[in-house]
Amino acid sequence: MICTDLDGTYLNRQGKVSAYSRKIWNEAVASGFLVTVASARSPAFVSYVLKGHQKTCPIVSLGGAVSFDPMRKQVVGRNHLSANVVRELLAIGRKHDLAPMLLEVRDDVTEVCQTLENPSFETIKFLDAKQRKPIFVANYQAYEVANRILVVTFVGQDELLLELSEDSKWLTDAGAVSCRRECYSGGSIVEFKSKKATKEIGVAELANVSNFDIGSATVFGDAMDDVGMFLSAGYSIAVANADETAKNMADVVSVYTNDQNAVARHLLTVL
C-alpha cells in the first residue's frame, strides 16, 4: 500500500494534481498497487482533487476523523467526539459568546455543517473561504446527545479564542480531544477533534479494512501531522519541501518537491 498526504506533498503549490502525477498514479493502480490518501482535508475536497484517479481502497480524510470508500461513496470508519465532549465544548463556547460550527459526515459521505442562526462575521468569512454551505439551527440540543460530530470549530478574534483554548485545556489534558489553533486574515480558528482522529490511526484502520500489513506500507508527507504515519508504516518518505520535523522523522528525504511530482517519481521507480 502506498499512502500520501495531499497539501504540500501530492498537490503542487497551486493545490492541484499535475497530469503527470495522475498518469503515474493510475499506472501504479493498474499494476496492482493500493494507492490512497491520508489528508486533513474534507471528503468533498479529496474527492474533487482526485477526479480522474483510479481508486481501489478507502481514503483517510479530516486528519483521520473519517475514512470513506470512494467507489461505493460510503463511510467505512469514524473517530467522532463523544456527546459529553461536544456538550462541554458548547458550554465553554456559550461562556465566551461563541457559537461553533459542528461537522458530521453521514454514511453516504455527505458533509453536514451546522451552526447557529445569525452567525458572526468571522464565521461567515470562514464558511465562504471553505466553500461550505451550513445548516443554520436555532439551538444545539440535538447535538448534545448524539455521538456523530467529528469536528467542532470556533472562529473569532485571537484574544477571545486564546481564552477559549485555556478554558478547554482540561479536555485536552484529559486525552478527550486534540486542539488545533490556526490564524488567518481576519481572525483565528480553534478546532477540536477526537484524540483518535489522527492520520496514524486512520491509516492503520485503512490497512486493516484493506487486509494489508501497515508494516509493508510506504507513506509520503511534508509536515508534523504526517509523522505519526511515518512511525507506523514500514517506509516513510518526506518530500524535499517538507518541514524539518518531517524530514528528521522520515526514512528518506526525496530530492524532489511537490512541484516536481515527488510522489509520482517514486511510484515510477517501483512500477
C-alpha positions, 0 to 999 in steps of 0.5 A: 500500500502506498499512502500520501498526504495531499497539501504540500506533498501530492498537490503542487503549490497551486493545490492541484494534481499535475497530469503527470502525477495522475498518469503515474498514479493510475499506472501504479493502480493498474499494476496492482498497487493500493494507492490512497490518501491520508489528508486533513482535508474534507471528503468533498475536497479529496474527492474533487482533487482526485477526479480522474484517479483510479481508486481501489481502497478507502481514503483517510480524510479530516486528519483521520476523523473519517475514512470513506470508500470512494467507489461505493461513496460510503463511510467505512470508519469514524473517530467522532467526539463523544456527546459529553465532549461536544456538550462541554465544548458548547458550554465553554463556547456559550461562556465566551459568546461563541457559537461553533460550527459542528461537522458530521459526515453521514454514511453516504459521505455527505458533509453536514455543517451546522451552526447557529442562526445569525452567525458572526462575521468571522464565521461567515468569512470562514464558511465562504473561504471553505466553500461550505454551505451550513445548516443554520439551527436555532439551538444545539440540543440535538447535538448534545446527545448524539455521538456523530460530530467529528469536528467542532470549530470556533472562529473569532478574534485571537484574544477571545479564542486564546481564552477559549483554548485555556478554558478547554485545556482540561479536555485536552489534558484529559486525552478527550480531544486534540486542539488545533489553533490556526490564524488567518486574515481576519481572525483565528480558528480553534478546532477540536477533534477526537484524540483518535482522529489522527492520520496514524490511526486512520491509516492503520484502520485503512490497512486493516479494512484493506487486509494489508500489513501497515508494516509493508506500507510506504507513506509520503508527507511534508509536515508534523501531522504526517509523522505519526504515519511515518512511525507506523508504516514500514517506509516513510518518505518526506518530500524535499519541501517538507518541514524539518520535523518531517524530514528528521522523522522520515526514512528518506528525504526525496530530492524532489518537491511537490512541484516536481511530482515527488510522489509520482517519481517514486511510484515510477521507480517501483512500477 
